Amino acid sequence: MHTAAQLSDEELLRSDDPEAFGVFYDRHVKTLLGYFARRTGNPEVAADLTAETFASAIVARRRFRPGVAPPAAWLFTIASRRLADYHRHGHVEQRMRRTLEMERRPVSADDADMIRLLGDDAMGTLLADLPADQRDAVVAHVVEARGYPELAGELHVTEATVRQRVSRGLGTLRRRMGERG
């Protein structure tokens, strides 16, 4: 019999053991906090969005389909929806946390500093092994939100080349995220 810590992310999401989702949470919370910290620039909002994402994931985990996407990609799909809601409404939706009776804890200054560092470290770790042309294209397009035409002109390549570099880089990152889970 395997302990929850020995299970794959797919097995954790399918498990009825309450400890299993806790292990899934522990595996991904830092990366998710970093993701939100980079995109919002606000550690408290990052913490709220992380809590909201995991609350949504708890409710939606029965809809997870193994083999369709890696569990980490599934989680980041939920995260991107929470982030879009935040940008659309200007605040974090509290609905899922209320449904699960989760209370919001204030973020301490030390926690805020840690969340900021996670934003920098998680991105650096994921991007470090990409080929330079793909890493630069992903950072410029995804992180800095620069358009393909601008990047193509700057790099003296076609838009199709920039799109291909971004696509390949993101594909590699998705695979790595799946392997980590």
Sequence and secondary structure as in RCSB ss.txt:
>XXXX:A:sequence
MHTAAQLSDEELLRSDDPEAFGVFYDRHVKTLLGYFARRTGNPEVAADLTAETFASAIVARRRFRPGVAPPAAWL
FTIASRRLADYHRHGHVEQRMRRTLEMERRPVSADDADMIRLLGDDAMGTLLADLPADQRDAVVAHVVEARGYPE
LAGELHVTEATVRQRVSRGLGTLRRRMGERG
>XXXX:A:secstr
   GGGS HHHHHH   HHHHHHHHHHHHHHHHHHHHHHHS HHHHHHHHHHHHHHHHHHGGG  TTTS HHHHH
HHHHHHHHHHHHHHSS   HHHHHTT       HHHHHHHHHHHHHHHHHHHTTS HHHHHHHIIIIIS   HHH
HHHHHTS HHHHHHHHHHHHHHHHHHHHHH 
